Amino acid sequence: MSSSESDDMRRMNRRQFVRNAGIAGVGLTAMGALAACGGSDSGSSSSASSDTAAAASTADVAPYQGTLKVVGLGVDLIDPIKAAFEKATPGVTLEFTVKSTPECTQIALTQPDSLDILSGYYQQIDQVWPSGNFMAIPTSAMTRYSEISPLITKGALIEGGGNVGQGDAPFRKLYATSDTEVSESETDFITFIPGNNNADSFGYNVEELGEQDSWAILVDPQLKGKVALIDDPTIGLMDAAMAVEANGDMTFVDKGNMTKAEIDELMSILISLKKAGQFRGFWATFDESVNFMSSGEVLVESMWSPAVSLLQAQAFPVRYAAPKEGYRGWGGGNMIAKHVEKDPSKLAAALAYANWWNTAEPAGIMAAQGYYNGVFQASVDGLNLLNPDNGADYVGYYLEGAPATGTLNDPFGQPSIKAGDTRDGGSYEERCGNFNTWNSYMTEADYVNQKWQEFKSA
């Protein structure tokens, strides 16, 4: 086969895949789906598995009636999300399995047939993608592909502006050339359909500590016994690395991919601090982080935005720092297991679910926990949709950095934000224009895991 014939075949397969299985059924017809697609059929050097194109054989598939098994973290696999999708998609039931990030990765690698969708993250791609357990998704199968925030596709909201950050920034892991290989350059295939992203930092008790704006507080000896880290070897180590760097103890070439020498030096510092009693403990779940802070056992810790929001809703004096050194970024979305291709209607349902995440209702639910959607407009639309009487106030607080003019509720209907409050860190542009490092999977990941266990047991 000549190279030109090969390119033609790849383009044909891609069109065939979208037409036959892409987004047909589950509330969308095949023709309507094609009209909504954002990809291009111009020449592409990308190629997905030929099995992808052969997954379906008819232009229309029956609407799926059954269960989609989704594995992920508990911060987005929540009851309001399940209820909203099942109401919008009669006949489809979601089965959520909530695990830690390492556990999700393990399931994806060793039990791929036990899940249909992995609610995954960019830092998992280097571990998960080479397995071939997930399918490269044509960009045309993402209904709002052309609207993805440049933060995800380019690394910065404004070309050449802001601090892109080290590590596994989304644009470095979004694109695929096959079911086993990724590309830092744009292709016609993506590893998953983007969903949520955020700028993470640390939570702190503002009544006890006053205003804090530096990662260095995690290693401040004055807070001995009042500090907690997330019990995730890579993320916890990254928070610690930003802290010791901010404190002037050492520097790194790339905190998203530390060398063994850097890991050893960092661990030496951390073990000394631990032996001196600096760390109260390590948390592995959302609830553990909330309990650490609310009980007063810690005054500062690695935290997720929804945990801070929950405590603020309970009038606990916790703040989410806007570190002058930059945030730790993360992003994720929905990956589709390779075995789903065998069932055209199930594949259509899985794609519909992944695309649904970039619509108003789920984006609004997550925005009220402090998250941003990969399609930023979906966050704006969602906050307005779910709050018809005062949507502008929600948009102003969560996305624009404006003070709340009245009480704002969380996605569970509980008062969360008081009138006059402003979001820590400000607007979307302010928060997502300043990244220090993104959650990452390092070349020395096995060594990181080994050293992290030594650190914990020291």
C-alpha positions as CSV (number, residue, x, y, z in Angstrom):
1,M,0.0,0.0,0.0
2,S,1.4,3.4,-0.9
3,S,1.7,6.2,1.6
4,S,-1.1,8.2,-0.1
5,E,-3.3,5.1,-0.2
6,S,-2.6,4.6,3.5
7,D,-3.5,8.2,4.3
8,D,-6.7,7.9,2.4
9,M,-7.6,4.7,4.3
10,R,-6.9,6.4,7.6
11,R,-9.2,9.3,6.7
12,M,-11.9,6.9,5.5
13,N,-11.7,4.9,8.7
14,R,-12.0,8.0,10.7
15,R,-15.1,9.2,8.9
16,Q,-16.5,5.7,9.0
17,F,-16.0,5.5,12.7
18,V,-17.8,8.8,13.4
19,R,-20.6,8.0,11.1
20,N,-21.2,4.5,12.4
21,A,-20.6,4.7,16.1
22,G,-19.4,8.2,17.0
23,I,-22.4,9.8,18.7
24,A,-25.4,8.0,17.2
25,G,-28.2,7.0,19.6
26,V,-28.6,8.1,23.2
27,G,-30.5,11.2,22.2
28,L,-28.6,12.0,19.0
29,T,-29.0,10.7,15.5
30,A,-26.0,9.9,13.4
31,M,-26.7,12.7,11.0
32,G,-27.4,15.2,13.8
33,A,-24.2,14.2,15.5
34,L,-22.1,14.8,12.4
35,A,-23.6,18.2,12.0
36,A,-22.5,19.0,15.6
37,C,-18.9,17.6,15.3
38,G,-16.0,20.0,15.5
39,G,-13.2,18.0,13.8
40,S,-11.9,18.2,10.3
41,D,-11.4,15.6,7.6
42,S,-8.4,17.3,6.1
43,G,-5.2,15.3,5.7
44,S,-3.9,14.0,8.9
45,S,-0.8,12.1,9.9
46,S,-2.7,10.6,12.9
47,S,-3.9,7.0,12.9
48,A,-6.0,5.1,15.3
49,S,-6.4,1.3,15.4
50,S,-8.2,-0.1,12.4
51,D,-10.4,-2.0,14.9
52,T,-11.8,1.4,15.9
53,A,-13.2,2.0,12.4
54,A,-14.6,-1.6,12.3
55,A,-16.3,-1.3,15.7
56,A,-19.7,-0.6,14.1
57,S,-21.3,-1.7,10.9
58,T,-24.5,0.3,10.6
59,A,-25.1,4.0,10.2
60,D,-27.7,4.0,13.0
61,V,-27.5,2.1,16.2
62,A,-30.3,1.4,18.7
63,P,-30.3,3.5,21.8
64,Y,-28.3,1.8,24.5
65,Q,-30.3,0.3,27.4
66,G,-28.1,-0.7,30.2
67,T,-25.3,0.2,32.6
68,L,-22.1,2.2,32.0
69,K,-19.5,1.4,34.5
70,V,-17.4,4.5,35.4
71,V,-14.3,4.4,37.7
72,G,-12.8,7.5,39.1
73,L,-12.3,9.8,42.1
74,G,-15.1,10.8,44.4
75,V,-14.9,14.5,43.7
76,D,-16.8,14.3,40.4
77,L,-18.5,10.9,40.6
78,I,-21.2,12.3,42.9
79,D,-25.0,11.8,43.2
80,P,-26.1,15.0,41.5
81,I,-24.0,14.0,38.4
82,K,-25.5,10.5,38.3
83,A,-29.0,11.8,38.7
84,A,-28.7,14.5,36.1
85,F,-27.3,12.1,33.4
86,E,-29.8,9.4,34.1
87,K,-32.7,11.9,33.9
88,A,-31.3,13.2,30.6
89,T,-30.7,9.7,29.2
90,P,-33.6,7.4,30.0
91,G,-32.6,3.7,29.9
92,V,-28.9,4.3,30.8
93,T,-27.8,3.7,34.3
94,L,-24.4,4.9,35.7
95,E,-22.5,2.6,38.1
96,F,-19.8,4.7,39.8
97,T,-16.8,3.0,41.5
98,V,-14.8,5.5,43.5
99,K,-11.2,4.8,44.2
100,S,-7.9,6.7,44.8
101,T,-5.9,7.8,41.8
102,P,-3.4,4.9,42.2
103,E,-6.2,2.4,42.6
104,C,-8.0,3.8,39.4
105,T,-4.7,3.3,37.5
106,Q,-4.3,-0.2,38.8
107,I,-7.9,-1.2,37.7
108,A,-7.3,0.4,34.3
109,L,-4.2,-1.6,33.7
110,T,-5.2,-5.0,35.3
111,Q,-9.0,-5.1,35.0
112,P,-9.9,-3.1,31.9
113,D,-13.0,-5.2,31.2
114,S,-14.4,-4.2,34.6
115,L,-15.0,-0.6,33.5
116,D,-16.4,1.1,30.5
117,I,-15.2,4.6,31.2
118,L,-12.2,5.8,33.2
119,S,-12.8,9.3,34.7
120,G,-9.1,9.9,34.4
121,Y,-6.4,12.5,34.5
122,Y,-3.6,13.7,32.3
123,Q,-0.9,12.5,34.6
124,Q,-2.3,8.9,34.2
125,I,-1.7,8.9,30.5
126,D,1.9,7.7,30.5
127,Q,0.9,4.7,32.7
128,V,-2.4,3.8,31.1
129,W,-2.1,4.7,27.4
130,P,0.7,2.3,26.4
131,S,-1.5,-0.7,27.6
132,G,-3.8,-0.3,24.6
133,N,-6.7,-0.7,27.0
134,F,-8.3,2.5,25.9
135,M,-9.4,3.8,22.5
136,A,-8.1,6.9,20.6
137,I,-11.2,9.1,20.1
138,P,-11.5,11.0,16.8
139,T,-11.7,14.8,17.5
140,S,-14.8,14.8,15.3
141,A,-16.5,12.6,18.0
142,M,-16.2,15.4,20.5
143,T,-19.2,17.7,19.9
144,R,-17.5,20.8,21.3
145,Y,-13.9,20.1,20.3
146,S,-13.5,23.5,18.7
147,E,-14.5,25.2,22.0
148,I,-11.9,23.5,24.3
149,S,-10.1,26.1,26.3
150,P,-6.6,27.0,25.0
151,L,-5.5,26.2,28.6
152,I,-6.1,22.5,27.6
153,T,-5.0,22.5,24.0
154,K,-2.1,25.1,24.1
155,G,-1.1,25.3,27.8
156,A,-2.0,28.9,28.3
157,L,-5.2,31.0,28.1
158,I,-3.3,33.6,26.0
159,E,-0.7,32.5,23.5
160,G,2.7,33.3,24.9
161,G,1.2,34.6,28.1
162,G,1.0,33.4,31.7
163,N,2.9,30.6,33.4
164,V,2.3,27.3,31.6
165,G,4.0,25.3,34.3
166,Q,6.1,22.2,34.4
167,G,5.0,18.6,34.2
168,D,2.0,16.9,32.5
169,A,0.2,20.0,31.3
170,P,-3.0,18.8,29.4
171,F,-1.7,19.8,25.9
172,R,1.2,17.4,26.4
173,K,-1.0,14.4,27.0
174,L,-4.3,15.2,25.1
175,Y,-3.5,14.0,21.6
176,A,-3.0,10.5,20.4
177,T,-1.5,9.0,17.3
178,S,-2.7,5.5,18.1
179,D,-4.3,3.4,20.8
180,T,-0.9,3.1,22.4
181,E,1.0,6.4,21.6
182,V,0.5,10.0,22.4
183,S,1.7,13.2,20.8
184,E,2.5,16.7,22.1
185,S,1.4,18.1,18.8
186,E,-2.2,18.3,17.7
187,T,-3.6,15.3,15.9
188,D,-7.1,14.1,14.8
189,F,-7.4,11.9,17.8
190,I,-7.6,12.5,21.6
191,T,-6.8,10.3,24.5
192,F,-10.1,11.3,26.2
193,I,-12.8,13.9,26.0
194,P,-11.8,16.7,28.4
195,G,-14.0,17.3,31.5
196,N,-12.8,19.2,34.6
197,N,-9.7,21.1,35.4
198,N,-8.5,23.3,38.3
199,A,-5.7,25.1,40.0
200,D,-4.9,23.4,43.3
201,S,-3.0,24.7,46.3
202,F,-3.3,24.3,50.0
203,G,-6.0,25.0,52.5
204,Y,-5.3,26.8,55.8
205,N,-7.1,28.0,58.9
206,V,-7.1,31.7,58.4
207,E,-8.1,32.6,62.0
208,E,-5.1,30.8,63.3
209,L,-2.6,31.7,60.6
210,G,-3.7,34.9,58.9
211,E,-3.4,35.3,55.2
212,Q,-0.9,32.9,53.6
213,D,0.4,33.0,50.0
214,S,3.4,30.7,49.8
215,W,3.9,26.9,49.5
216,A,6.7,27.4,52.0
217,I,4.2,27.3,54.9
218,L,4.1,23.5,54.6
219,V,7.6,23.2,55.9
220,D,7.5,26.1,58.4
221,P,8.9,24.7,61.7
222,Q,6.5,26.9,63.6
223,L,3.7,24.7,62.4
224,K,5.3,21.5,63.6
225,G,2.6,18.8,64.0
226,K,0.0,20.8,62.3
227,V,0.7,20.0,58.6
228,A,-0.8,17.2,56.5
229,L,0.1,16.1,52.9
230,I,-2.0,14.1,50.4
231,D,-1.0,10.4,50.5
232,D,-0.3,10.2,46.7
233,P,3.4,9.6,46.0
234,T,3.6,11.9,43.0
235,I,1.2,14.7,44.0
236,G,2.3,14.7,47.7
237,L,5.9,14.8,46.6
238,M,5.1,17.7,44.2
239,D,3.4,19.8,46.9
240,A,6.5,19.1,49.2
241,A,8.8,20.1,46.3
242,M,7.1,23.4,45.8
243,A,7.3,24.0,49.5
244,V,11.0,23.4,49.9
245,E,11.8,25.3,46.7
246,A,9.7,28.3,47.9
247,N,11.5,28.0,51.3
248,G,14.9,28.3,49.4
249,D,16.1,24.8,50.5
250,M,16.7,23.5,46.9
251,T,15.8,24.0,43.3
252,F,14.6,21.7,40.5
253,V,15.0,21.5,36.8
254,D,11.5,20.1,36.3
255,K,9.3,19.3,39.4
256,G,7.1,17.3,37.0
257,N,9.9,14.9,36.2
258,M,12.5,14.9,39.0
259,T,15.8,13.2,38.7
260,K,16.9,10.5,41.2
261,A,19.4,13.0,42.7
262,E,16.6,15.6,43.1
263,I,14.3,13.0,44.7
264,D,17.0,11.9,47.1
265,E,17.8,15.4,48.2
266,L,14.1,16.3,48.6
267,M,13.5,13.1,50.6
268,S,16.4,13.8,52.9
269,I,14.9,17.2,53.7
270,L,11.4,15.7,54.2
271,I,12.5,12.8,56.3
272,S,14.4,15.2,58.6
273,L,11.2,17.3,58.9
274,K,9.1,14.2,59.6
275,K,11.4,13.0,62.3
276,A,11.2,16.4,63.9
277,G,7.4,16.1,64.0
278,Q,6.5,18.5,61.2
279,F,3.7,16.4,59.7
280,R,0.5,15.4,61.5
281,G,-0.3,12.8,58.9
282,F,-1.3,11.9,55.3
283,W,-4.8,11.8,53.9
284,A,-5.9,9.6,51.1
285,T,-9.6,10.5,50.8
286,F,-11.7,13.6,50.5
287,D,-13.3,13.0,53.9
288,E,-10.0,12.5,55.6
289,S,-8.8,15.9,54.4
290,V,-12.0,17.5,55.7
291,N,-11.7,15.8,59.1
292,F,-8.1,16.8,59.5
293,M,-8.9,20.4,59.0
294,S,-12.3,20.6,60.8
295,S,-11.0,18.8,63.9
296,G,-8.2,21.2,64.3
297,E,-5.6,18.5,64.0
298,V,-4.0,20.4,61.2
299,L,-3.8,24.1,60.4
300,V,-2.5,23.7,56.8
301,E,-2.6,20.9,54.3
302,S,-2.8,19.8,50.7
303,M,-6.5,20.2,49.8
304,W,-9.0,19.9,47.0
305,S,-11.3,22.8,46.2
306,P,-14.5,21.0,47.1
307,A,-13.2,20.1,50.5
308,V,-12.5,23.8,51.1
309,S,-16.0,24.7,49.8
310,L,-17.6,22.2,52.1
311,L,-15.9,23.6,55.2
312,Q,-16.7,27.1,54.2
313,A,-20.3,26.1,53.9
314,Q,-20.1,25.1,57.5
315,A,-18.7,28.5,58.4
316,F,-15.3,26.9,59.2
317,P,-12.5,29.6,58.8
318,V,-10.6,27.8,56.0
319,R,-9.1,29.6,53.0
320,Y,-7.6,28.2,49.8
321,A,-4.3,29.8,49.1
322,A,-3.3,31.7,45.9
323,P,0.4,30.9,46.1
324,K,2.7,33.5,44.7
325,E,4.9,30.7,43.3
326,G,2.0,29.4,41.2
327,Y,-0.6,26.7,41.5
328,R,-0.4,22.9,41.0
329,G,-2.6,22.3,38.0
330,W,-4.6,19.2,37.1
331,G,-7.1,18.3,34.4
332,G,-9.0,15.2,33.3
333,G,-11.8,13.8,31.4
334,N,-13.4,10.5,30.3
335,M,-11.5,7.7,28.6
336,I,-13.4,4.9,26.9
337,A,-12.2,1.3,27.4
338,K,-11.2,-0.5,24.2
339,H,-13.7,-3.4,24.8
340,V,-16.6,-0.9,24.5
341,E,-16.0,-0.8,20.7
342,K,-17.4,-4.2,20.4
343,D,-20.9,-2.9,21.1
344,P,-21.9,0.0,18.8
345,S,-24.8,1.1,20.9
346,K,-22.8,1.0,24.1
347,L,-20.0,3.0,22.4
348,A,-22.5,5.6,21.4
349,A,-23.7,5.8,25.0
350,A,-20.2,6.1,26.3
351,L,-19.4,8.9,23.8
352,A,-22.7,10.6,24.7
353,Y,-21.7,10.5,28.4
354,A,-18.3,11.9,27.8
355,N,-19.7,14.7,25.6
356,W,-22.5,15.4,28.1
357,W,-19.8,16.5,30.6
358,N,-19.2,19.5,28.4
359,T,-22.8,20.7,28.6
360,A,-24.4,23.2,31.0
361,E,-25.8,21.0,33.8
362,P,-22.7,18.9,34.8
363,A,-20.4,21.9,34.2
364,G,-22.6,24.0,36.5
365,I,-22.6,21.4,39.2
366,M,-18.9,21.2,39.2
367,A,-18.4,24.9,38.9
368,A,-20.2,25.4,42.1
369,Q,-17.5,23.2,43.7
370,G,-14.8,25.5,42.3
371,Y,-14.0,23.5,39.1
372,Y,-13.7,24.7,35.5
373,N,-14.9,22.8,32.5
374,G,-12.6,22.1,29.6
375,V,-15.2,24.0,27.5
376,F,-15.2,27.2,29.7
377,Q,-18.5,28.4,28.2
378,A,-20.2,25.3,29.6
379,S,-19.3,26.5,33.1
380,V,-20.8,29.9,32.4
381,D,-24.0,28.4,30.9
382,G,-24.3,25.8,33.7
383,L,-24.1,28.3,36.6
384,N,-26.8,30.3,34.9
385,L,-29.0,27.3,34.1
386,L,-28.9,25.9,37.6
387,N,-29.5,29.3,39.2
388,P,-32.0,31.1,37.1
389,D,-32.8,33.8,39.6
390,N,-29.2,34.8,40.4
391,G,-26.9,33.0,37.9
392,A,-24.9,36.2,37.3
393,D,-23.9,36.2,40.9
394,Y,-22.6,32.6,40.7
395,V,-20.7,33.4,37.5
396,G,-19.3,36.5,39.1
397,Y,-18.1,34.7,42.2
398,Y,-16.8,31.4,40.7
399,L,-15.5,32.5,37.3
400,E,-14.9,36.3,37.4
401,G,-13.5,36.9,40.9
402,A,-16.3,39.2,41.9
403,P,-17.7,39.4,45.4
404,A,-20.9,37.4,46.0
405,T,-23.9,39.7,46.3
406,G,-25.9,37.1,48.2
407,T,-25.7,33.6,49.6
408,L,-24.6,31.0,47.1
409,N,-25.5,27.3,47.5
410,D,-23.3,24.3,46.8
411,P,-24.5,21.5,44.3
412,F,-26.3,19.8,47.2
413,G,-28.4,22.8,47.9
414,Q,-26.6,23.9,51.1
415,P,-25.5,27.5,51.7
416,S,-21.8,27.7,50.8
417,I,-20.7,31.2,50.0
418,K,-21.8,34.3,52.0
419,A,-22.6,37.7,50.6
420,G,-19.4,39.7,50.3
421,D,-17.1,36.7,49.9
422,T,-14.7,36.6,47.0
423,R,-13.1,33.5,45.6
424,D,-9.6,32.8,46.8
425,G,-7.2,33.6,43.9
426,G,-9.7,35.6,41.9
427,S,-10.9,35.0,38.4
428,Y,-10.5,32.1,36.0
429,E,-7.8,34.1,34.1
430,E,-6.0,35.0,37.3
431,R,-6.0,31.5,38.7
432,C,-5.4,29.6,35.5
433,G,-2.8,31.9,34.2
434,N,-0.3,31.0,36.9
435,F,0.8,27.4,37.2
436,N,4.0,26.3,38.9
437,T,3.6,22.6,38.1
438,W,1.0,20.2,36.8
439,N,0.2,16.8,38.3
440,S,2.6,14.4,36.6
441,Y,3.8,10.9,36.2
442,M,7.6,10.9,36.4
443,T,10.1,8.8,34.6
444,E,11.4,7.7,38.0
445,A,7.8,6.9,39.3
446,D,8.8,3.5,40.7
447,Y,11.6,5.2,42.6
448,V,9.3,7.9,43.8
449,N,6.9,5.3,45.2
450,Q,9.7,3.5,47.0
451,K,11.1,6.7,48.5
452,W,7.6,7.9,49.5
453,Q,7.0,4.8,51.5
454,E,10.4,5.3,53.2
455,F,9.3,8.9,54.0
456,K,6.0,7.8,55.5
457,S,7.6,5.1,57.7
458,A,10.5,7.2,58.8
